Amino acid sequence: MPFIKVATVQEVPPGRGKEVLVNGRQVAIFNANGTFYAIGNVCPHRGAPLAEGELEGTQVCCPWHAARFDVTTGQYLSPPARSDVPAYPVQVVGEEIQIEVKN
């Protein structure tokens, strides 16, 4: 599947996240010091929107119960989450942030 534009660079400032919907999937786009990452937006613990979490380096803290995830891989790093979220390839073309979501 080709890469799909999901946002512009200006829409995701450093240290922040943005929720987008791609092919029916909720995805969180993060800007970690100028590098963009995309992971599943739904925390596996209770369904919190990870895009609203606090980003520290390349770790996002779930806004509801403080589970931590690595935005580079989607790996969960601390409870109460007990499973990873998907990670998606990201590319920046000009001012466009694009991700690849396979069906």
N, C-alpha and C positions, 0 to 999 in steps of 0.2 A: 504494500500500500504506500502511496506517496506521502510526503510530508504535507501537513495542513497548517495554514496560518491560524494561530489561536489568539494572538495579541501582538501589540507593538512593544518595542523596548521601553518606550515611555510609560506604558500602562503598568509595568512591574518594576517599581523602583528598587534599588539595592536594599536588601534586608526584609523584603516584603514578599507576599504571595498573592496570587490571583486565581480564582476559580473559573474554569471554563468547561464547556460541555462539548465533547468530541465523539461523534458516532454513538451517542447515547450514554457515554461514560463521563463521570465527573472526574476532572483532572485538576490538580493544583500545579500551577507554574510558580517557581521560586527564582529570585535573583539573589544569588550568594556572591557578593562582591563582583558583580559584572558577569558572572557565569550563570546561565539559565538551566534549570532542571525541571523535570515534570514527573510527578508521581500521582497515584490514585488519591483523590481528595477525601475519601471516606475512611475515617479511622475504623479499623476492624473491631475495636472494643465496644463502642456505642454509637458509631456513625457520625461523629463530629466532623465538621469541615476543616480539614488540615490546612487549607489555604489561609484560614483565619488565625492559625497558630503563630507563636513567636519563633522567628528564625534566628538561630545562633550559629554562625559559621555555616556548616552544611547539615545542621540538625534542626528539625522543626519539632516544637512541643505542642501536643494536642491541646486545643483551647479548653476542652472540657475536663479531662482527667489526667493531663500531664504525661501521657505516654510520649516517647520520643522516637523519631524516625530519621533515618539518613536520607536526605533528599537526592543524593547521588545514586542510590541503589534501591530505595524503598524499604530497606531492612528496618524492622523494629529494633529499638535499642533498649527500651525499658518498659516494664509493665505500667499500666494494666493491659496494654495490647499484648497479644501472644502470637501475632502473625504479621508478615510483611504486607506492604501494599505494592501494586505494580509500579514499575518505573518505565518511562518512555523515552526513546531517543529524541533529542532536541537539536535543532540547528537554528542559527540566526542568519537571515539573508537580508542584507540592508538593515531596515528597521523592523522587519517582521520576525516574530518568534514563531517557529514552526515545530510541530511534533509529529511523530509517526505512531499511530495506534493501529496495531494489527487486529483483524477480526477474529 
